[in-house]
């Protein structure tokens, strides 16, 4: 099998996932959990999240075919989810409710839904319609490295960015996500109407 590593694809997929995962935007939530005395394990969060992303990347197609859905249809559905996530970031509203079960702070709510949530998993499968798998894998791994370092050095990251910096980053990536949602939608919607 020929590998198609492409820096532009890696960078684009990386930026999409970085914006959707939004680990910098999640720092206030994670800091709040730490203040409540809950244990937050950076290594465990990064490794488990990576495993979930890779599992979904490779089994996503099988799951879709089980329901008779093609990748283009899923990409269109994914673009709508990304649009909603972008709206949350830009308008400061909560559309997705994080009502997961109680338990470990590392697994719930950090791994799911903060890192590997519905939006991020949908995005991973949607990216397959646009990019080569190997480039998506590299993008996932790079994002998990960032997730680890941000969580490991949370207090330093917050001091560097400040509350204003986190807010500005959130707005900036909200606009990027909105543009990505439009691109993903327009690139895949036409194929659904072709005979």
N, C-alpha and C positions, 0 to 999 in steps of 0.2 A: 504494500500500500504506500502510495506516494504522499509525503507530508507537504502541506501547503502553508508553511509558516509565513505570516505577512504582518509586518510591524503595524501597518495602518489598521488592519482588522483587529489585531491584539489591542491596540490603543483604543479603538472605537468601542469594542466589546467591554474593555476594562472600564471606560468612562460610563457606559450605560449601567453596568453592574455597580460601580462605585456610587453612582447617583441613586440607584434603586435601594441598595443596601443602606446607604446614608449613615454609616457608622459615626461620623462626626456629629450628625444631627441627633443621634441616639445617646450622645454622651451625657446630657442632663438626666435622662431616664436611668442610665447605668450608675451614675453618681448617686442618684436618689436611692437606688437599691443598696448600694454600698453603705450609705448613711443609715439605712434601716438595719444594718448588721448582717445582711445577706452576703454569702460568699459568691464571688464572681471570678471564674477561672478563665483567663484569656486563652491559654493553650487549648483547653478542652473545647471552648466555644469555637475557635478557629478550625480545629481538626474535624469536629462533628459537623459544622456548617459546610466545610469543604466536601465531606463525604456525602451529605444530602444533595448538594449542588451537582456533584459528579454522577450520583445515582440517578437524579432527575434528568440530567443531560443525556445519559445513555438509555434510560428506560422510559423517558418521556414519550418517544415515538411509539414504543410498544403499548404503552398505556393509551395513547391517542388512537392507535389502530384498533384496539380492543373496543373502543366506543365509535369506531368508524369516522374519526375526525382526521383531516389532513393537517399538515404543518402550517399551511397558509391560513386555514380557518383559525387555528390556534394562535397564530401570529396576530391576526386581526383582533381576536379576543384579548390577547396579551397587550396589544396597543391601547385598548380601552382601559385595561387595568393600570397601565403606565400613565395614561391620561389622568385617571383618578388620583394616582399617587402624586403626580405633578401638581394637580389642583390642591391637594392637601398641603403640599410644601409652599405653594405660592399664596394661597388664601388663608393659611393658618386655621384650617378646619380639620376635624377628625371624621373621616368617612368610614375607614376600616376600624372596627372596634376590636381591641386586643383582649378577648374574653377567654383566653386559654385556661386549662386547668392549673391548679396550684402545684407547688413543688419546688424543685431546685431553681434558683434564680438564673443559673447558667443555661439550663435547658429551656425553661419557660420563665420569663419572656425574652431572654437574650437570643438564644439560637432560633427559637420560633416564638413570636413572629418578627422580632427586630432584625435579625440577620437573614435567615433563610425563611422569610415569610412567603405568603401566597404571591405577592407581587414579584419578588425576586425569583421564585421558582418558575412562575409564568414567563418571566423575562428570559431566563436561561433557555427554555424550550423555544421561545419566539426568536431568539438570536440565531438558532440553527437554520432559520429560513434565510438569513442574511450572510452568515459567516461560516468558515470552515471550523469543524469541531476542535481541532488542535489549537486554534487561536482562542477559542472560547475557554478551553482548559487552562491555557496560560493566563488569560484574563481572570479566571476564577482564583487560581493560585496566588496571583499578585494581590488580588483583593483580600484574600485570607491573611496574607502577610500584613497588610495594612490594618485589618481588623484586629489581629494579634497585638501589633504595636500600639494602636490607639487604646485598646482595652488594658494592656499591660502598663502603659504610661499615661493613664487617663487624666490624672491631676496635672501633669506637665502639658498635655494637649489642650486642656481647658485654659490653663494659664496663658499659653501661647496664642490661642485663638480668641479667648475671651468670649463672653456671652454674645457680644456684637458680631464677632467673627463667625461663630457657629450659625447665627441668624442669617448673615450675608451668604455664607456657603449654602445654606438650605435654600435660599431664594435663587441663587445662581444655578444650582443643580435642578431646581424646579423648572426653570426655563429650558435647560438642556433636555430634561426628561420630556417636556411638552413637545419640543422639536423632534425628539426621537420617536415619540408616540405617533406624530403626524407622518413621519417618514415610513415607519413600520406599517402603518395603516394603508397609506397610498401605494406602497410597494407590493402589498399582498392582496388588497381588495380587488384589483383588476383581474387577477388570476382566477378568482372565484366566479367571475361572470363570463369567462371564456368557455366556448362550447367544447 
